[in-house]
Amino acid sequence: MQPLNENVLVKPEKEETTSKGGIVLQSTTEEKNTNIGEVLEADEDLHYPELVGSRVVFGKYAGVTVNVDGENLLLIKYKELLGVL
């Protein structure tokens, strides 16, 4: 899928279900880590080609969920990205 109109396609990171010490965490134990993800594709008109492959931070309600090849991804406006990690 090729994003248009200054959008980027982001694969959100999955929520951790175990701590570093091996303790199983319930979903209410920690805030979900769904506002960090990897940019898979970006609009060709954006002047930031290095953005593809980067980990980015975005708002909790940013973007639209799209299903691409059985995988839920986010289509997010470039201006909704908060930062690059």
Backbone bond lengths (Angstrom), bond angles and torsions (degrees), N, CA, C in turn:
res aa  C-N    CA-C-N  psi(-1)  N-CA   C-N-CA  omega(-1)  CA-C   N-CA-C  phi
1 M - - - 1.452 - - 1.522 108.37 -
2 Q 1.307 116.37 128.49 1.462 121.81 178.49 1.527 109.52 -104.04
3 P 1.336 118.46 113.40 1.462 121.08 178.76 1.530 111.75 -66.02
4 L 1.324 115.78 149.70 1.467 122.89 178.10 1.524 109.23 -124.05
5 N 1.332 116.94 171.64 1.471 123.69 172.63 1.525 113.37 53.96
6 E 1.320 116.47 48.57 1.463 123.28 177.04 1.523 113.29 60.84
7 N 1.327 117.22 34.91 1.463 122.11 175.30 1.518 110.08 -101.46
8 V 1.329 115.78 157.29 1.454 122.11 174.03 1.526 108.27 -127.20
9 L 1.317 116.84 148.88 1.460 122.98 178.32 1.521 107.04 -101.01
10 V 1.337 116.28 120.82 1.463 121.93 -173.36 1.521 110.29 -120.81
11 K 1.333 115.74 136.92 1.461 121.90 172.81 1.525 107.05 -99.46
12 P 1.352 117.83 108.85 1.464 120.12 -178.96 1.532 110.76 -65.47
13 E 1.338 115.34 145.92 1.458 119.89 175.08 1.522 108.88 -71.76
14 K 1.301 115.71 145.51 1.457 120.45 179.49 1.519 110.08 -77.75
15 E 1.313 115.37 150.40 1.452 122.20 178.89 1.522 109.51 -68.67
16 E 1.321 115.65 135.71 1.463 120.24 176.34 1.529 109.23 -69.55
17 T 1.333 116.51 133.16 1.469 119.93 179.03 1.517 111.96 -106.89
18 T 1.334 116.79 -9.44 1.469 120.12 175.31 1.524 108.45 -134.45
19 S 1.315 115.64 149.15 1.460 120.32 177.92 1.522 109.19 -80.17
20 K 1.312 116.95 172.95 1.460 121.23 178.70 1.524 111.20 -62.18
21 G 1.340 116.31 -27.15 1.461 121.22 179.15 1.525 113.24 -85.24
22 G 1.343 117.33 -0.83 1.458 121.26 177.30 1.523 114.61 93.56
23 I 1.320 118.46 7.85 1.461 122.22 179.77 1.524 108.95 -80.37
24 V 1.330 117.61 131.00 1.461 122.21 178.29 1.521 108.54 -75.00
25 L 1.338 115.86 126.87 1.464 121.55 -177.56 1.513 110.61 -101.55
26 Q 1.335 116.54 139.42 1.451 121.16 173.21 1.525 107.46 -83.28
27 S 1.322 116.34 158.91 1.466 119.97 -177.63 1.519 112.61 -63.14
28 T 1.335 119.03 -22.30 1.459 121.08 179.43 1.517 112.39 -88.84
29 T 1.329 118.42 -6.92 1.451 121.29 -177.70 1.521 112.01 -71.28
30 E 1.298 117.28 -42.59 1.458 121.88 -179.17 1.520 109.58 -128.91
31 E 1.319 114.89 153.16 1.466 118.93 175.52 1.529 108.50 -67.33
32 K 1.306 116.44 141.55 1.462 120.58 -178.23 1.519 111.08 -64.48
33 N 1.324 115.12 142.70 1.459 121.79 -177.66 1.523 109.97 -99.82
34 T 1.325 116.74 50.63 1.458 120.28 -176.91 1.521 112.86 -95.38
35 N 1.334 117.71 4.12 1.456 118.21 -179.96 1.529 112.12 -101.01
36 I 1.337 116.49 19.64 1.458 122.69 173.30 1.522 106.93 -127.64
37 G 1.319 116.54 138.03 1.456 119.18 179.74 1.514 111.90 -161.22
38 E 1.330 115.35 176.00 1.461 122.12 -179.65 1.523 109.42 -106.49
39 V 1.319 116.38 133.09 1.466 121.48 177.81 1.528 108.49 -76.63
40 L 1.336 115.87 119.94 1.461 121.13 179.69 1.524 111.86 -92.42
41 E 1.324 116.64 -39.66 1.468 122.67 -179.35 1.522 108.42 -145.16
42 A 1.313 115.95 154.07 1.463 121.39 176.60 1.519 109.05 -138.42
43 D 1.326 115.72 153.83 1.467 121.16 176.48 1.525 108.91 -57.26
44 E 1.313 116.61 134.63 1.469 121.64 -178.49 1.527 112.44 -63.31
45 D 1.339 117.78 -22.41 1.457 121.24 -178.94 1.528 113.21 -80.72
46 L 1.331 118.14 -11.44 1.462 120.66 176.39 1.524 108.19 -68.84
47 H 1.306 116.21 146.36 1.458 120.63 -178.50 1.526 111.55 -95.50
48 Y 1.325 116.78 28.08 1.457 121.77 -178.93 1.525 110.43 -130.15
49 P 1.335 118.81 71.35 1.467 120.77 -178.33 1.522 112.71 -64.36
50 E 1.344 117.34 -23.85 1.466 120.49 179.79 1.531 112.49 -72.74
51 L 1.318 117.46 -6.25 1.460 121.57 -179.60 1.529 111.83 -67.08
52 V 1.321 118.19 -33.92 1.463 121.98 179.81 1.535 108.94 -64.54
53 G 1.336 115.53 126.88 1.459 121.27 -177.81 1.518 113.10 95.14
54 S 1.330 117.86 -10.40 1.457 121.77 -179.45 1.522 111.55 -82.70
55 R 1.335 116.12 152.84 1.464 121.15 171.32 1.516 107.16 -90.19
56 V 1.340 116.00 131.85 1.458 120.99 -176.47 1.525 110.73 -127.08
57 V 1.327 114.41 158.98 1.463 122.72 175.78 1.519 106.99 -110.31
58 F 1.335 116.35 136.50 1.461 120.92 179.42 1.517 108.63 -140.66
59 G 1.331 116.55 162.93 1.454 122.04 -178.18 1.520 112.75 -66.23
60 K 1.313 115.81 157.64 1.463 122.17 -177.23 1.524 112.48 -57.47
61 Y 1.313 117.79 -36.23 1.465 121.63 -176.79 1.532 112.67 -108.33
62 A 1.318 117.20 18.86 1.468 121.05 -177.47 1.521 111.25 -74.65
63 G 1.315 115.37 145.67 1.456 121.73 170.78 1.510 116.74 76.18
64 V 1.326 112.76 -177.09 1.459 123.05 -178.98 1.527 107.38 -126.59
65 T 1.327 116.80 134.53 1.457 120.69 177.66 1.518 109.64 -77.53
66 V 1.336 116.03 129.66 1.464 121.97 176.81 1.525 108.02 -128.19
67 N 1.320 115.80 146.09 1.455 120.92 178.53 1.523 107.98 -102.02
68 V 1.323 115.95 114.71 1.461 122.04 -179.35 1.520 107.80 -120.42
69 D 1.326 116.41 116.18 1.466 122.35 -179.82 1.529 111.85 53.67
70 G 1.339 116.88 40.90 1.457 121.89 176.92 1.510 114.61 79.20
71 E 1.322 118.24 7.96 1.464 122.17 -178.95 1.519 109.46 -118.80
72 N 1.344 117.07 132.01 1.459 120.98 178.82 1.522 110.06 -81.16
73 L 1.328 115.29 119.56 1.455 122.55 179.86 1.522 108.43 -124.05
74 L 1.328 116.41 168.05 1.455 121.58 178.15 1.520 110.29 -113.23
75 L 1.310 115.78 134.09 1.454 122.88 173.15 1.529 105.61 -103.59
76 I 1.334 115.89 109.91 1.462 121.54 -170.45 1.529 109.91 -121.22
77 K 1.329 116.09 138.03 1.459 121.01 173.07 1.533 108.65 -64.30
78 Y 1.306 116.46 138.76 1.468 121.36 -179.82 1.529 111.26 -53.98
79 K 1.322 117.16 -38.93 1.469 121.28 -178.11 1.524 113.05 -68.39
80 E 1.349 117.77 -15.44 1.467 121.09 178.24 1.530 112.84 -85.73
81 L 1.342 116.82 -8.39 1.465 119.79 176.44 1.522 108.16 -73.34
82 L 1.336 116.03 133.86 1.455 120.86 -176.47 1.529 112.87 -95.03
83 G 1.334 116.39 -24.95 1.454 118.75 -179.52 1.518 111.73 -179.50
84 V 1.337 114.69 167.36 1.463 122.15 177.26 1.514 107.30 -114.28
85 L 1.336 116.32 132.81 1.469 120.44 179.92 1.510 111.16 -89.95
